[in-house]
Amino acid sequence: MAFSDLFRAARAAVALIALAALSAACGSADASSSAPKEGGRSFSVAAAGDILVHPELIDQAAKDAEVTGEGEAGLDFGPMLAGVEPVISAADLAICHMETPVGRPKGPFEGYPEFLVAPQVLRAVKDVGYDTCSTASNHTFDHGLSAVRRTLDAMDELDLGHTGSARTEKESRRITIMDVKGVKVAHLAYSWESFLNPTPEKQSWAFNRSSTEDIKRAEARARSQGAEVVVLSVHWGLEHYNEPSGPQLEMAERITAETGVDLVIGHHAHVVQPIQKLNGTWVAFGVGNQLARHSTPSGLTEEGVIGWFEFRETSDGWDVQARYAPTLVEIPPELEDGEEAPDGAVTDHRMVDVLAELERPTPGLSEERLGRYRLAAERTRGFVYNRGAPGGDGLKPLTLDERN
């Protein structure tokens, strides 16, 4: 067995051990900070992981367009994302993370390390129910300011919100504030700087670099503009590690202790990390990938989680209850010329709402695929619970009934 296989097997074993320990631990009763406010408002937020369009997903979109006859310039990303539409569209506010800049509809496109992806994916993102996206990442400036502008222009054309990057210095000072069921919700986004393509000093305003002090100032501006709730997306941590790094933990501690941010959603690791209530504020350290197809899939990079947060107005502010919905990107087997896939094998790249499939399986699914869904559900449970959230904090899987 290769070292990488041993490493992955060890990580899976650790996750299962953590899961077993947590299953034997105390119950998971919800914790409410105070009684609901009479006539108080409420709303739900769904926040998912990286949308990272690798070349294999471009090929899949071309294949799907031939079947559907839809899309643009021969690319249709709709079928790939359709599996998460029921949960994303059910949220009052759905937040995606658009990891990379987009090119022109007919290309050329590029994958790692300097991404330039098909803008058609944004149509699918909008169609499954996303309202807004964070656009601050270490890939934001992969193709310079012109690509930043093209990306935000494309999002504006679709009425898809965005925050974290900007076309002008004036725009960089704008706070994204949305009306969500009568509540003014601000969305902020920050990221670490790319070492491969650092932003020129004269264009340093093009995207928000991670800084607790800057986040504090942005939150204050959001509040001064009427924001009642502030959600923060932050690109941080180490890739492919299911545990938060030291700097992640330090920054999370400061944000939750020194600001009034109401919810923190983390990206960048490409794998699922814990969801924890810290200083009374929910922090999803890493929600993994939403849609991605790494050149060397690890199993963990195909697993993600949609964080679901129910905000309820109380006499003391907002009580937030947390749920999670595991997701999986199914990847078809790589076949030699003339080789046929085994019966029941995956034939296309598709997003799967794991718990929905386990509760109400699609007829005809093979036992192997159901087993893969069970593994994703169990492993994700272990990772999201790994910092103690299932106890008094009340983190639970999102049931089908809770999505309606």
N, C-alpha and C positions, 0 to 999 in steps of 0.2 A: 504493500500500500504506500502510495506517495505521501510525502510529509504533509502536503496540503490536505490530503484526504484524512490523515490522522488528526490534523488540527481541527478540521471541520467536525469530525466525529467527536472529538473531545469537547468542543463547544456545545454540540448537541446534547452530550451527556450531562454537562453542567446545567444546561437549561432544564432537562428533565428532572435532575436532582432538585433544582430550585422549585420546580413545579410541584414535586411530591411533598417537599417541606411546607410549601404554602398551602397545599390542599389540607394538610393536617393542622394548620394553624387556626387562629380564631376566625369567627364568621365575618361577613362583609356587610354589616348593616350600614346604611347611608348615614352620613354625618351632616346635620343641618346646623348652620351657625345661628339662625334665629328663625322665628316664625314668619311665614309668608305675609307680605303686606296686603292688607285688604284692597282689592282692586289693582294689585301690583301687576306689573308686566312680566312677560317671560319670552324667551326665544332660545333657539338651538343653534349651535355652531358645529359644523363638520370641518375638520382640517386634515388634509392628507399629505403624502410624501412627495418626493421628487418626481417630476415629469422630465425624463431624461431620454431623448429619442436617439437611440443608437441606430446604426445603418440597417440592422436586421428588422427594425420596426418600420423603416422606410419601405423596405421590400415587402413587408406584410401589408402596409397600407396600399401599395400598388396592387398586390394580389387581391385585396378586398375590394378595391375600386372596380376591378374587372368583373367581380361578382355582383356588386350592388349597383354599378352604373352611376354612383354618386361621388361626392367629394369634389375636388378641384385639381386640375392638371394631373389627373390620373392617380390621385392619392386620396384614400378615405380612411381616416383613423377612427371613425365611429364604432365599427364592430369591436375594435380592440378595447375601448373604454366602456362599452355598453354594460358590462357586468356590474359596474359600480353605480350605474345611474339610479337605481331605486333608493340607495342610501344617501347619495350626494344630493339628489333632487328633493329629498324629504327634509333637509335642513333648512332653517330660515336664513342662515348665512353659511355658504360653503366656500372654503379657502383652499386654493391649490398652491403648489410651489413650482413655478416655471423656472427650471434650472438654467436654461440656456437661451441665447439669442436665436432669432429665426432669420432665415434667408428669404429668397424669393420663391414663389410657388413651384417653379420648374427647376430650382436648384441653381448652382451646385450646392450639395450638402456635405457636411463634414461631421465625423464622429470624434471620439477622444483623440488627442487632448484638447483640441480647439473646436468646440462644437459650433455648428451652424445648421439648424434643423428646419424641417418643413413647416411653414406657417400654418398649414392645414390642420395641424394638431390642435391649434387654438380653437378652431371651430368645434372639434369634438369635445374639448374641455368645456366650452360654453354649453354645448348641447346636452351634456350629461348633468348639468345643473350648477356648475361652479359660478360664483358671483364675482370673485376677485382672486388675485394671485400675488404672492410675494415674488419679486424679481431680483432680489439681491442675493448673489451667490459668487463663488470663486470663478464662475464661468461667465458672469454678466458681461465682462469686457473682452471676451475672447476675440471678437472681430471689431473692436473699437466702438466709437461713439455712433457711427452710422448704423451699426447693427442694433445698438441699444434703441436708437430712434425708430428703426424699422419695426422692432418688436413691440414697442409701446404704441406705435401707430396702428399696427395690426390688431392689438387688443382693443384699442379705442373703437375701431371699425366694428367690432363685435359687441361693443358695450360690455366688455370684460374688464373689471377693475384691476388696478395694479398699484403696487407700492414697493419702494426699495431702490428703484433706479429712476433716472430722469433724463429728459432730452435737453433741458436748459438749466442754468443755475437757479433761475426763478422757480421752475417746476420742482427742483430738489427741496425747496422749502415748503412745498404744499403737503398738507396732512390729508390722507384719505379718510374721510368720514362718511359712513353710510347709514341710512335709516333702515333699521331692522325691526319690524313690527312696532314702530313708534319709539324705538330706542336709538340714540345716536352712538354708533360703534365706530371707533377709530381703529385702523389697521396700520401698524408700523412694521418695517422689515429691515434687518441688518445682516451683514456678512463679513467674514474675514477677507482680506485682500489676496488676490491671486499672485503667486510669485512668478508664474509663467507669463502672464499678461497684466502687469500692474497698470493702474490708471495713471496717465500723465498728471503731473501736479496741477496743470492749468485746467484739467477736466476732473479734478478730484471730487467734484460734486455729483458726478454721473451715477454713483451708487453709494449706498450708506454702509460705511465700515463699522464693524462692531465696536462699540464703546458704551460702557454703562453710563458714563456722563452724558453722552449724546442722546442715549435713550431717555434718560431722565429729562433732558431739555425738550425732546420731542413729545414726551408724554405731557409735560406741562403746557406746551403749545396746543396739543390736542384738547386738553381739558379747558383751556381758555377759549377754544372755538366751539365749546359745547359738548364735547364727547363725554358720554356717561359711562362707557365701557371702552377699555383699550386692550386690543389683542396684539401681541408681539410675535412676529416670525423671526427666528434667528438661525443663521447658517453657522454651525460650530461643530466642534468635536473632531474625532479621528475616524477616518473611513474604515468600515468593516469591523468596528468594535461595538459589541452590544452593551457595553457599560460606558457611562459618561466619563469623559476625561477630567483630570484635575481642573483645568481652566474652565470647562463647562460647569462643573459643580460650583466653582468659585463665582462665576458670573451669574449663575442661577440664584445663588444665595444673595448676592448683592441686589439683583433685580427685584426679587421677591421681598427683600427686607427694606430697600431704600426707595422703591417706586410704588406707584399705585396701579401698575399694570395688572390686569385682571386675568390674563391667560397667556402662557408662553408655549409656542409651538416650535420645536427644533427640527432641523434638517441637516443633511450633508453626510451622515455616516453610511447611508445606503442600506442600513440594516435597522431593525427595530431596537429601540432602547427604552428604559423604564418611563412610566408615567407616574409622577409623584406629586403629592401636595406638599409644598415647601413654604413655610411661613404663611400658611393659609391660602396660597395661590397654586393652582394646578400648573405643572410644568411637564410637557411631553418632550423629553430630552431628544428623542429622535423617532419620527414616525416612518422611517425607512423609505423605500421607493414606492411610488404609486404606479408609474409605468416606466420600465427600463428593461434593457436586455444587454447586460454586460458581456464583453467578449468571452469571459470565462465565468459563466454563471456558477454561483456557489450554493444555490439553494436558499441561503439567507437573503441574498440580494433580490430574489424574486418575491420575498415576503414583505408585506408592509402592514400598516394599520391606519385606519381612519379614526382619529380621535373625535368623540362626540361629546359636546359639553352643553348641558342644560342650564341656562341662566334664569334665575328666579329672583324677582325683586323682593327684598325684605325691608323691615324698618331700619336695618343697619347697613343697607347697601345691596350687594348681590350675593346670593348663595349659588354656588356652581356645583352641579353633580356631573361626574365624569363617567363615560362609557367608552368602549372601544370596539371596532369591527375589523377583524383581520382580513387582509386581502392577499391575493397571490397572482403573479403573472405566470400563466402557463406557457411553456416553451416547447415547441415540437422537437422531436429527436432529429439530430443531424444524420442524414442518410447518404450513403454512397450512391453514385449514379446507378439507376435501375433497382435499387433496394426499396422494398416496400415497408411501410410502418407496420408494427404489430397491431392486431385487432384491438380497438379500444384506446389506442394511443392518441395523444394530443396531436392535432393537425395544424393548428394556428396559434399565434400569440394572442392570448385573451386574458383580460382581467377577470378575476373571480372574487365574488363576495363570499368568503369562505363559510361563515356561520350560516348564511342563507342557504348555501348549497348543502351543508350538512343537515340542516333542519328540514329542508324540502328539496331533496336531490333531483336534478334533471333526470328524467327517465333514460335508462340505457347507459348511464355512466358505469365504467368498469370499476371493479373493486380496487384496482391499483390507483386510479385517480381519486377515489374517495379516501383511500389511505393517505394519499399526498395531502388532501385537504385536512384530514385529522392531524397529521404531523404539523402542518402550518398553524392550525388552531392551538395545539398544545405548546408548540415552541414559542409562538407569539405571546401566549398567556404567561409563560415563564419569564420572558424578557420584560413585558410591561409591568409585571408584579415584582420585579427584582429589587425594588427599593421600598417595599412595604406597603404599597397602596391598597391592597385588598382588605385591610383591617378596618379601622374606624373611618378611613377616608372614603370607602365605599366604591372604589373603581370596579365596574362590572362589564361583562360583554354586553353589547347592544343587541337586544332582542328584536325580532321582527315587529312585534307589537309596538315597541318604543319608537319605531321609525315613522309611524303614522300620526 
